[in-house]
Structure formats: structure tokens, C-alpha cells
């Protein structure tokens, strides 16, 4: 998993909770590298799962709530760090429908070794967007947080329905239906 995902997670914990809690999370998780992440490094996704589990224990929050909040934070950071990747879109539907066809291609230019999930656009109308998220890491909560962050960024009035499906051959699948009310 790309190191930027780790460094941004630690930053979110520092901002949302405190630098002391972030240090405690890193210390109590007992990571191989003691939590010394670099944005351009690559790390096992199990370390992110361990960090989130420790944070959940320390804060009393649930893992899904924390991961979704992180997804919203991460989307905002993408807006700040990579505005050129979002410049071709004028609303949530256009951006979300272009994740695999445009955004992930741009990510691969910056980070050729990145192993990204897929976001297949199944339906895209003026009122409804249906995406299928597939990943071997099972981070649908992160995907939902990113979607929510996107909707907030564009100020769109949209509702999200989510349906998780059992993993098949180690790949989890989640359908997101995003609707204009």
C-alpha cells in the first residue's frame, strides 16, 4: 500500500485527535518499522488495518467510522495535493465515473507500483450513478469515505446506498448507488 496513505492517516489522527494520540497509536501497534512511513514508500496493508484497530481501541470509535472519516480526509488532501487530477470534472458524478478511466491512470504515472482497487461504472445517468468497487484489501469503508468527501467537495445533494457482497477469490465487491433525491 502506498506510503502516502499511511502518512495522511497519521496526519488525520494528529489533526482530529492529537499528536500524542497519534504517537500512542504508532507505539502500541508494534509495527515493523515503528511507524516511520514515507509518502513514496510501499507498506503492507495489514499495517493500516492494525493502526486503525489500535485507534478504534484508543478512541472507542468503530473501525468503519474511523476508516470512512479517513476517506473523507484523504479526498480533501487529494484536492489540495493533486488539483490537476480533478480539474476535468465539474461535479461528483463526473469525477466518480472517471476514477478508473482517468484518476487511477494519473496515479499510476506518479506511483507506477501502486496496486489500486477498481471502480467500475455500471450506470451513469443524470440522476443515478452505480459503481462497483473491487479490492483484495477490503477497504469499502475507505471507498465510501472518499465518495462522501467527493460529494462534500462539490456540494452536491446526493444520497449513497451501499451493498457489500461476499469476497470471491480473495476480492471483495461493494456496489455504491449514488442518487440525486
PyMOL commands that set and color helices and strands:
alter all, ss='L'
color gray80, all
select helices_A, chain A and resi 3-16+19-29+45-59+63-81+83-86+92-97+99-110+140-154
alter helices_A, ss='H'
color red, helices_A
select strands_A, chain A and resi 118-124+128-135+158-168+171-180
alter strands_A, ss='S'
color yellow, strands_A
deselect
rebuild
show_as cartoon
